[in-house]
Amino acid sequence: MKYLWHAILAFVITAMAVSCRQQEESEPVLQYYTTEGTYDVACIESPAADAGVRNVILMIGDGMGLEQTSCAWVLNKGKLYFDNFPVVGLSRTYSADNLITDSGAGGTALAAGQKTGNNHVGTDINNQPLYSILYKAHSLGWKTGVVTTCHLADATPVDFCCHNEHRYNTEPIIADYVNCDVDYIAGGGYAFFGPGRGDGRIIADEMVAKGYTLARTEEELMAAPLPALGLLADDNLPVALERGDMFRHMVARGIEQLSQAAGDKGFAMMIEGSCIDDWLHGNDIGKAMEELLDFDRTIGDVLKWAAQDGHTLVVVTADHATGALTLQDGNLEEGKIGVAFGNESHNGIAVPYYVWGPGSDAFGGILENDELGRRIASFVK
């Protein structure tokens, strides 16, 4: 009998240990983060919705779903420039051939107002070119611009400037920039535009021959006339905590140059906080949040300029959400978050869009991403 009780006791202890281990394994491991870079947020009143649209600025936070902006809101202790937008809605992001979009299809839908298949950039599901809002603006005599924190071979800027059936056909994609006619292009990626191509072409030199001023540093870009090509890093720009206000300066310079050159015709611009997505893929909450907070501060700069202008429509959205992020712990007063990631990829959850300025009454509610793109483009006329 003594041995029987020993056996029963051993079985119970083992079962309890297994149960505890399974419980521990099922509980998510939380990443905690606080930022030292909190900032004040001004209240920026939107002009009347019927004031008339002269300029259109689309800002895309790559990978930036509602869960990501919620985390940033906590980190900045309950305030973001997103709070200034009077119109907020939801955008469904699925592509023409997949419930879970990639940045090629998601960005193309916003750029050209038509859904396409994953990996397509500026082309439809049958590989025919789709022309973005920037192409439409240029054809009407508007000035145009693209600013991004990633390299310019990445999917989202390519969606607005180039055409290819696959986002990783890098050499022909980069060659498309030569004839894209965008007046202000700024980001990283000199390694893709310089020597080393298989065909021997140097795309940066070809663009200079077409009249572009090539800027390799922030200082050079601040002095470059239009048309300007800013390639401020060999690959992506430095991470947010290292680059300081570089991204904000790139955006401000673009707005200044485009608005002066456009006159009464106006300008259209796409501004991307690209590397939010990169660090969400890596499940690095700190770097992702610093990218998002820098993007929010840049939104503030844009809104302050647009408030003075009075005739600029500003739309902020995402091409998709990344990382299956959940906010599970934290403290609002301390600006502290505790999060868990569910994957290292995209998901199919609808993302928010935010609208400010004249024309904002044309938005609201739940839209397909291509319909959101068409409504934005309808103000370029």
Secondary structure as a PSIPRED ss2 file (coil, helix, strand):
# PSIPRED VFORMAT (PSIPRED V4.0)

   1 M C   1.000  0.000  0.000
   2 K H   0.000  1.000  0.000
   3 Y H   0.000  1.000  0.000
   4 L H   0.000  1.000  0.000
   5 W H   0.000  1.000  0.000
   6 H H   0.000  1.000  0.000
   7 A H   0.000  1.000  0.000
   8 I H   0.000  1.000  0.000
   9 L H   0.000  1.000  0.000
  10 A H   0.000  1.000  0.000
  11 F H   0.000  1.000  0.000
  12 V H   0.000  1.000  0.000
  13 I H   0.000  1.000  0.000
  14 T H   0.000  1.000  0.000
  15 A H   0.000  1.000  0.000
  16 M H   0.000  1.000  0.000
  17 A H   0.000  1.000  0.000
  18 V H   0.000  1.000  0.000
  19 S H   0.000  1.000  0.000
  20 C H   0.000  1.000  0.000
  21 R H   0.000  1.000  0.000
  22 Q H   0.000  1.000  0.000
  23 Q H   0.000  1.000  0.000
  24 E H   0.000  1.000  0.000
  25 E H   0.000  1.000  0.000
  26 S H   0.000  1.000  0.000
  27 E C   1.000  0.000  0.000
  28 P C   1.000  0.000  0.000
  29 V C   1.000  0.000  0.000
  30 L C   1.000  0.000  0.000
  31 Q E   0.000  0.000  1.000
  32 Y E   0.000  0.000  1.000
  33 Y E   0.000  0.000  1.000
  34 T E   0.000  0.000  1.000
  35 T C   1.000  0.000  0.000
  36 E C   1.000  0.000  0.000
  37 G C   1.000  0.000  0.000
  38 T C   1.000  0.000  0.000
  39 Y C   1.000  0.000  0.000
  40 D C   1.000  0.000  0.000
  41 V C   1.000  0.000  0.000
  42 A C   1.000  0.000  0.000
  43 C C   1.000  0.000  0.000
  44 I C   1.000  0.000  0.000
  45 E C   1.000  0.000  0.000
  46 S C   1.000  0.000  0.000
  47 P C   1.000  0.000  0.000
  48 A C   1.000  0.000  0.000
  49 A C   1.000  0.000  0.000
  50 D C   1.000  0.000  0.000
  51 A C   1.000  0.000  0.000
  52 G C   1.000  0.000  0.000
  53 V C   1.000  0.000  0.000
  54 R C   1.000  0.000  0.000
  55 N E   0.000  0.000  1.000
  56 V E   0.000  0.000  1.000
  57 I E   0.000  0.000  1.000
  58 L E   0.000  0.000  1.000
  59 M E   0.000  0.000  1.000
  60 I E   0.000  0.000  1.000
  61 G E   0.000  0.000  1.000
  62 D C   1.000  0.000  0.000
  63 G E   0.000  0.000  1.000
  64 M C   1.000  0.000  0.000
  65 G C   1.000  0.000  0.000
  66 L H   0.000  1.000  0.000
  67 E H   0.000  1.000  0.000
  68 Q H   0.000  1.000  0.000
  69 T H   0.000  1.000  0.000
  70 S H   0.000  1.000  0.000
  71 C H   0.000  1.000  0.000
  72 A H   0.000  1.000  0.000
  73 W H   0.000  1.000  0.000
  74 V H   0.000  1.000  0.000
  75 L H   0.000  1.000  0.000
  76 N C   1.000  0.000  0.000
  77 K C   1.000  0.000  0.000
  78 G C   1.000  0.000  0.000
  79 K C   1.000  0.000  0.000
  80 L C   1.000  0.000  0.000
  81 Y H   0.000  1.000  0.000
  82 F H   0.000  1.000  0.000
  83 D H   0.000  1.000  0.000
  84 N H   0.000  1.000  0.000
  85 F C   1.000  0.000  0.000
  86 P C   1.000  0.000  0.000
  87 V E   0.000  0.000  1.000
  88 V E   0.000  0.000  1.000
  89 G E   0.000  0.000  1.000
  90 L E   0.000  0.000  1.000
  91 S E   0.000  0.000  1.000
  92 R E   0.000  0.000  1.000
  93 T C   1.000  0.000  0.000
  94 Y C   1.000  0.000  0.000
  95 S C   1.000  0.000  0.000
  96 A C   1.000  0.000  0.000
  97 D C   1.000  0.000  0.000
  98 N C   1.000  0.000  0.000
  99 L C   1.000  0.000  0.000
 100 I C   1.000  0.000  0.000
 101 T C   1.000  0.000  0.000
 102 D C   1.000  0.000  0.000
 103 S H   0.000  1.000  0.000
 104 G H   0.000  1.000  0.000
 105 A H   0.000  1.000  0.000
 106 G H   0.000  1.000  0.000
 107 G H   0.000  1.000  0.000
 108 T H   0.000  1.000  0.000
 109 A H   0.000  1.000  0.000
 110 L H   0.000  1.000  0.000
 111 A H   0.000  1.000  0.000
 112 A H   0.000  1.000  0.000
 113 G C   1.000  0.000  0.000
 114 Q C   1.000  0.000  0.000
 115 K C   1.000  0.000  0.000
 116 T C   1.000  0.000  0.000
 117 G C   1.000  0.000  0.000
 118 N C   1.000  0.000  0.000
 119 N C   1.000  0.000  0.000
 120 H C   1.000  0.000  0.000
 121 V E   0.000  0.000  1.000
 122 G C   1.000  0.000  0.000
 123 T E   0.000  0.000  1.000
 124 D C   1.000  0.000  0.000
 125 I C   1.000  0.000  0.000
 126 N C   1.000  0.000  0.000
 127 N C   1.000  0.000  0.000
 128 Q C   1.000  0.000  0.000
 129 P E   0.000  0.000  1.000
 130 L C   1.000  0.000  0.000
 131 Y C   1.000  0.000  0.000
 132 S C   1.000  0.000  0.000
 133 I H   0.000  1.000  0.000
 134 L H   0.000  1.000  0.000
 135 Y H   0.000  1.000  0.000
 136 K H   0.000  1.000  0.000
 137 A H   0.000  1.000  0.000
 138 H H   0.000  1.000  0.000
 139 S H   0.000  1.000  0.000
 140 L C   1.000  0.000  0.000
 141 G C   1.000  0.000  0.000
 142 W C   1.000  0.000  0.000
 143 K E   0.000  0.000  1.000
 144 T E   0.000  0.000  1.000
 145 G E   0.000  0.000  1.000
 146 V E   0.000  0.000  1.000
 147 V E   0.000  0.000  1.000
 148 T E   0.000  0.000  1.000
 149 T E   0.000  0.000  1.000
 150 C E   0.000  0.000  1.000
 151 H E   0.000  0.000  1.000
 152 L C   1.000  0.000  0.000
 153 A C   1.000  0.000  0.000
 154 D C   1.000  0.000  0.000
 155 A H   0.000  1.000  0.000
 156 T H   0.000  1.000  0.000
 157 P H   0.000  1.000  0.000
 158 V H   0.000  1.000  0.000
 159 D H   0.000  1.000  0.000
 160 F H   0.000  1.000  0.000
 161 C H   0.000  1.000  0.000
 162 C C   1.000  0.000  0.000
 163 H C   1.000  0.000  0.000
 164 N E   0.000  0.000  1.000
 165 E C   1.000  0.000  0.000
 166 H C   1.000  0.000  0.000
 167 R C   1.000  0.000  0.000
 168 Y C   1.000  0.000  0.000
 169 N C   1.000  0.000  0.000
 170 T H   0.000  1.000  0.000
 171 E H   0.000  1.000  0.000
 172 P H   0.000  1.000  0.000
 173 I H   0.000  1.000  0.000
 174 I H   0.000  1.000  0.000
 175 A H   0.000  1.000  0.000
 176 D H   0.000  1.000  0.000
 177 Y H   0.000  1.000  0.000
 178 V H   0.000  1.000  0.000
 179 N H   0.000  1.000  0.000
 180 C C   1.000  0.000  0.000
 181 D C   1.000  0.000  0.000
 182 V C   1.000  0.000  0.000
 183 D C   1.000  0.000  0.000
 184 Y E   0.000  0.000  1.000
 185 I E   0.000  0.000  1.000
 186 A E   0.000  0.000  1.000
 187 G E   0.000  0.000  1.000
 188 G E   0.000  0.000  1.000
 189 G C   1.000  0.000  0.000
 190 Y H   0.000  1.000  0.000
 191 A H   0.000  1.000  0.000
 192 F H   0.000  1.000  0.000
 193 F H   0.000  1.000  0.000
 194 G C   1.000  0.000  0.000
 195 P C   1.000  0.000  0.000
 196 G C   1.000  0.000  0.000
 197 R C   1.000  0.000  0.000
 198 G C   1.000  0.000  0.000
 199 D C   1.000  0.000  0.000
 200 G C   1.000  0.000  0.000
 201 R C   1.000  0.000  0.000
 202 I C   1.000  0.000  0.000
 203 I H   0.000  1.000  0.000
 204 A H   0.000  1.000  0.000
 205 D H   0.000  1.000  0.000
 206 E H   0.000  1.000  0.000
 207 M H   0.000  1.000  0.000
 208 V H   0.000  1.000  0.000
 209 A H   0.000  1.000  0.000
 210 K C   1.000  0.000  0.000
 211 G C   1.000  0.000  0.000
 212 Y C   1.000  0.000  0.000
 213 T E   0.000  0.000  1.000
 214 L E   0.000  0.000  1.000
 215 A E   0.000  0.000  1.000
 216 R C   1.000  0.000  0.000
 217 T C   1.000  0.000  0.000
 218 E H   0.000  1.000  0.000
 219 E H   0.000  1.000  0.000
 220 E H   0.000  1.000  0.000
 221 L H   0.000  1.000  0.000
 222 M H   0.000  1.000  0.000
 223 A H   0.000  1.000  0.000
 224 A C   1.000  0.000  0.000
 225 P C   1.000  0.000  0.000
 226 L C   1.000  0.000  0.000
 227 P C   1.000  0.000  0.000
 228 A E   0.000  0.000  1.000
 229 L E   0.000  0.000  1.000
 230 G E   0.000  0.000  1.000
 231 L E   0.000  0.000  1.000
 232 L C   1.000  0.000  0.000
 233 A C   1.000  0.000  0.000
 234 D C   1.000  0.000  0.000
 235 D C   1.000  0.000  0.000
 236 N C   1.000  0.000  0.000
 237 L C   1.000  0.000  0.000
 238 P C   1.000  0.000  0.000
 239 V C   1.000  0.000  0.000
 240 A H   0.000  1.000  0.000
 241 L H   0.000  1.000  0.000
 242 E H   0.000  1.000  0.000
 243 R H   0.000  1.000  0.000
 244 G C   1.000  0.000  0.000
 245 D C   1.000  0.000  0.000
 246 M H   0.000  1.000  0.000
 247 F H   0.000  1.000  0.000
 248 R H   0.000  1.000  0.000
 249 H H   0.000  1.000  0.000
 250 M H   0.000  1.000  0.000
 251 V H   0.000  1.000  0.000
 252 A H   0.000  1.000  0.000
 253 R H   0.000  1.000  0.000
 254 G H   0.000  1.000  0.000
 255 I H   0.000  1.000  0.000
 256 E H   0.000  1.000  0.000
 257 Q H   0.000  1.000  0.000
 258 L H   0.000  1.000  0.000
 259 S H   0.000  1.000  0.000
 260 Q H   0.000  1.000  0.000
 261 A H   0.000  1.000  0.000
 262 A H   0.000  1.000  0.000
 263 G H   0.000  1.000  0.000
 264 D H   0.000  1.000  0.000
 265 K H   0.000  1.000  0.000
 266 G C   1.000  0.000  0.000
 267 F E   0.000  0.000  1.000
 268 A E   0.000  0.000  1.000
 269 M E   0.000  0.000  1.000
 270 M E   0.000  0.000  1.000
 271 I E   0.000  0.000  1.000
 272 E E   0.000  0.000  1.000
 273 G E   0.000  0.000  1.000
 274 S C   1.000  0.000  0.000
 275 C H   0.000  1.000  0.000
 276 I H   0.000  1.000  0.000
 277 D H   0.000  1.000  0.000
 278 D H   0.000  1.000  0.000
 279 W H   0.000  1.000  0.000
 280 L H   0.000  1.000  0.000
 281 H H   0.000  1.000  0.000
 282 G C   1.000  0.000  0.000
 283 N C   1.000  0.000  0.000
 284 D C   1.000  0.000  0.000
 285 I H   0.000  1.000  0.000
 286 G H   0.000  1.000  0.000
 287 K H   0.000  1.000  0.000
 288 A H   0.000  1.000  0.000
 289 M H   0.000  1.000  0.000
 290 E H   0.000  1.000  0.000
 291 E H   0.000  1.000  0.000
 292 L H   0.000  1.000  0.000
 293 L H   0.000  1.000  0.000
 294 D H   0.000  1.000  0.000
 295 F H   0.000  1.000  0.000
 296 D H   0.000  1.000  0.000
 297 R H   0.000  1.000  0.000
 298 T H   0.000  1.000  0.000
 299 I H   0.000  1.000  0.000
 300 G H   0.000  1.000  0.000
 301 D H   0.000  1.000  0.000
 302 V H   0.000  1.000  0.000
 303 L H   0.000  1.000  0.000
 304 K H   0.000  1.000  0.000
 305 W H   0.000  1.000  0.000
 306 A H   0.000  1.000  0.000
 307 A H   0.000  1.000  0.000
 308 Q H   0.000  1.000  0.000
 309 D H   0.000  1.000  0.000
 310 G C   1.000  0.000  0.000
 311 H C   1.000  0.000  0.000
 312 T E   0.000  0.000  1.000
 313 L E   0.000  0.000  1.000
 314 V E   0.000  0.000  1.000
 315 V E   0.000  0.000  1.000
 316 V E   0.000  0.000  1.000
 317 T E   0.000  0.000  1.000
 318 A C   1.000  0.000  0.000
 319 D C   1.000  0.000  0.000
 320 H C   1.000  0.000  0.000
 321 A E   0.000  0.000  1.000
 322 T E   0.000  0.000  1.000
 323 G C   1.000  0.000  0.000
 324 A C   1.000  0.000  0.000
 325 L E   0.000  0.000  1.000
 326 T E   0.000  0.000  1.000
 327 L E   0.000  0.000  1.000
 328 Q E   0.000  0.000  1.000
 329 D E   0.000  0.000  1.000
 330 G E   0.000  0.000  1.000
 331 N E   0.000  0.000  1.000
 332 L C   1.000  0.000  0.000
 333 E C   1.000  0.000  0.000
 334 E C   1.000  0.000  0.000
 335 G C   1.000  0.000  0.000
 336 K E   0.000  0.000  1.000
 337 I E   0.000  0.000  1.000
 338 G E   0.000  0.000  1.000
 339 V E   0.000  0.000  1.000
 340 A E   0.000  0.000  1.000
 341 F E   0.000  0.000  1.000
 342 G C   1.000  0.000  0.000
 343 N C   1.000  0.000  0.000
 344 E C   1.000  0.000  0.000
 345 S C   1.000  0.000  0.000
 346 H E   0.000  0.000  1.000
 347 N E   0.000  0.000  1.000
 348 G C   1.000  0.000  0.000
 349 I C   1.000  0.000  0.000
 350 A C   1.000  0.000  0.000
 351 V E   0.000  0.000  1.000
 352 P E   0.000  0.000  1.000
 353 Y E   0.000  0.000  1.000
 354 Y E   0.000  0.000  1.000
 355 V E   0.000  0.000  1.000
 356 W E   0.000  0.000  1.000
 357 G C   1.000  0.000  0.000
 358 P C   1.000  0.000  0.000
 359 G C   1.000  0.000  0.000
 360 S H   0.000  1.000  0.000
 361 D H   0.000  1.000  0.000
 362 A H   0.000  1.000  0.000
 363 F C   1.000  0.000  0.000
 364 G C   1.000  0.000  0.000
 365 G E   0.000  0.000  1.000
 366 I E   0.000  0.000  1.000
 367 L E   0.000  0.000  1.000
 368 E E   0.000  0.000  1.000
 369 N H   0.000  1.000  0.000
 370 D H   0.000  1.000  0.000
 371 E H   0.000  1.000  0.000
 372 L H   0.000  1.000  0.000
 373 G H   0.000  1.000  0.000
 374 R H   0.000  1.000  0.000
 375 R H   0.000  1.000  0.000
 376 I H   0.000  1.000  0.000
 377 A H   0.000  1.000  0.000
 378 S C   1.000  0.000  0.000
 379 F C   1.000  0.000  0.000
 380 V C   1.000  0.000  0.000
 381 K C   1.000  0.000  0.000
